[in-house]
């Protein structure tokens, strides 16, 4: 792929870092925050990020397994988060080549519909099986996740931006 002008070449992502970030996101999602409806789903942001930047390593299978972990953790309908995470991972993989050409804020606008779709799937499944409507504040979560996108991109790409070992014979 041709890199956009002015963008530095990134080093390969460390698989241990990818797994550690997903486990940290899962742990943050499992924190008991008093069932606040508008809290952003950090694990979903991480899944979309890694599905965009490393689609061969983090795909729909990883999203499904992490979704099942979230379903068990939240005592939610089994498969609710799994379906939402799988759909959002599929959408991220589908747009990953186009998304990388945009800047951080423009990328946030591009992934906002993915986050809204995932929350809509969770809400519809919850409502279809007898849940109650959580209120209008639940529509704030996808917006907060989209606002987190540039910060997540900056933090998660930082280890790949480190300069490689200097070598007299290698220009890169």
VOGU-3710 file (C-alpha; in Angstrom, 3 decimals, decimal comma):
1> xxxxxxxxxx> 0,000/0,000/0,000  1,230/3,485/-0,786  1,602/5,513/2,384  -0,036/8,942/2,592  2,432/11,790/2,229  4,102/12,779/5,488  3,163/9,590/7,376  6,080/7,714/8,940  6,606/4,033/8,320  5,439/2,015/11,297
11> xxxxxxxxxx> 7,232/-0,938/12,775  5,274/-4,212/12,969  2,862/-4,497/15,877  4,002/-6,745/18,690  1,455/-9,573/19,211  2,065/-9,452/22,965  1,143/-5,759/22,979  -2,048/-6,487/21,019  -3,116/-9,208/23,458  -2,164/-7,091/26,486
21> xxxxxxxxxx> -4,211/-4,143/25,235  -7,259/-6,352/24,595  -6,965/-7,969/28,036  -6,639/-4,514/29,616  -9,734/-3,351/27,716  -11,639/-6,425/28,892  -10,586/-5,737/32,475  -11,647/-2,080/32,214  -15,027/-3,122/30,827  -15,501/-5,512/33,741
31> xxxxxxxxxx> -15,115/-2,763/36,342  -18,364/-2,236/38,251  -19,275/1,346/37,426  -22,765/1,254/38,861  -24,418/0,341/35,565  -23,971/3,770/34,023  -25,594/3,581/30,596  -23,492/6,151/28,781  -20,054/4,728/29,646  -18,063/3,974/26,499
41> xxxxxxxxxx> -17,219/0,388/25,674  -13,423/0,499/25,729  -13,083/-3,071/24,529  -15,149/-2,245/21,450  -12,864/0,691/20,629  -9,832/-1,577/20,956  -11,430/-4,285/18,814  -12,222/-1,805/16,068  -8,731/-0,309/16,262  -6,947/-3,648/16,000
51> xxxxxxxxxx> -9,387/-4,895/13,337  -8,470/-1,839/11,267  -4,716/-1,957/11,855  -4,147/-5,720/12,188  -7,074/-7,460/10,433  -5,200/-10,751/10,078  -4,452/-10,991/13,806  -7,603/-9,558/15,369  -10,732/-10,519/13,517  -14,247/-11,703/14,033
61> xxxxxxxxxx> -13,226/-14,825/15,973  -11,391/-12,801/18,601  -14,315/-10,360/18,736  -16,775/-13,210/19,262  -14,741/-14,753/22,088  -14,282/-11,407/23,851  -18,000/-10,746/23,395  -18,826/-14,014/25,124  -16,516/-13,014/27,984  -18,384/-9,704/28,282
71> xxxxxxxxxx> -21,748/-11,492/28,195  -20,724/-13,725/31,073  -19,221/-10,793/32,982  -22,303/-8,576/32,605  -24,765/-11,444/33,123  -26,272/-10,314/29,836  -28,142/-12,335/27,270  -25,588/-14,887/26,044  -24,454/-13,737/22,628  -25,558/-10,115/22,921
81> xxxxxxxxxx> -22,079/-8,596/23,113  -20,665/-11,405/20,979  -22,960/-10,536/18,081  -22,368/-6,799/18,437  -18,578/-7,199/18,619  -18,555/-9,576/15,639  -20,622/-7,190/13,506  -18,465/-4,205/14,451  -15,290/-6,191/13,745  -16,632/-7,213/10,339
91> xxxxxxxxxx> -17,474/-3,582/9,570  -14,026/-2,425/10,658  -12,306/-5,025/8,493  -14,525/-4,038/5,564  -13,507/-0,364/5,737  -9,942/-0,705/7,023  -8,148/0,159/3,769  -10,212/3,286/3,196  -10,137/4,360/6,837  -6,345/4,523/7,039
101> xxxxxxxxxx> -6,240/7,355/4,490  -8,066/9,754/6,812  -6,719/11,787/9,707  -7,619/10,921/13,310  -10,723/13,131/13,665  -11,983/12,093/10,226  -11,466/8,449/11,184  -13,566/9,075/14,297  -16,430/10,258/12,089  -16,028/7,154/9,929
111> xxxxxxxxxx> -16,197/4,707/12,860  -19,076/6,484/14,645  -21,710/4,561/12,609  -19,983/1,279/13,543  -20,182/2,097/17,232  -23,808/3,233/16,886  -24,679/0,008/15,041  -23,112/-2,132/17,763  -25,009/-0,320/20,508  -28,222/-0,555/18,475
121> xxxxxxxxxx> -27,763/-4,329/18,142  -27,218/-4,682/21,887  -30,244/-2,494/22,641  -32,539/-4,307/20,199  -31,547/-7,725/21,528  -32,036/-6,576/25,105  -35,453/-5,110/24,293  -36,539/-8,148/22,239  -35,975/-10,456/25,176  -37,828/-8,442/27,782
131> xxxxxxxxxx> -35,348/-5,796/28,840  -36,280/-2,219/29,559  -35,188/0,834/27,590  -32,154/2,311/29,384  -32,965/5,901/28,471  -31,772/8,473/26,013  -28,381/8,687/27,735  -27,459/5,376/26,102  -27,084/7,217/22,770  -24,153/9,142/24,225
141> xxxxxxxxxx> -21,894/6,042/24,425  -21,148/5,750/20,652  -20,304/9,465/20,525  -17,890/9,107/23,448  -16,302/6,071/21,785  -15,811/8,039/18,573  -14,262/10,883/20,576  -11,880/8,353/22,158  -10,719/7,139/18,729  -7,921/9,716/18,076
151> xxxxxxxxxx> -6,522/9,222/21,588  -6,652/5,438/21,234  -4,906/5,661/17,864  -2,159/7,848/19,262  -1,584/5,619/22,320  -1,780/2,261/20,539  0,441/3,274/17,628  3,117/4,803/19,882  5,158/1,573/20,289  5,267/1,177/16,515
161> xxxxxxxxxx> 6,599/4,705/15,998  9,805/4,194/17,936  12,848/4,608/15,746  14,571/1,395/14,689  18,204/0,818/15,539  20,417/3,225/13,641  22,432/1,596/10,876  24,883/3,254/8,486  23,927/0,926/5,627  20,147/1,135/5,928
171> xx> 18,395/4,390/4,991  15,076/3,592/6,732
//
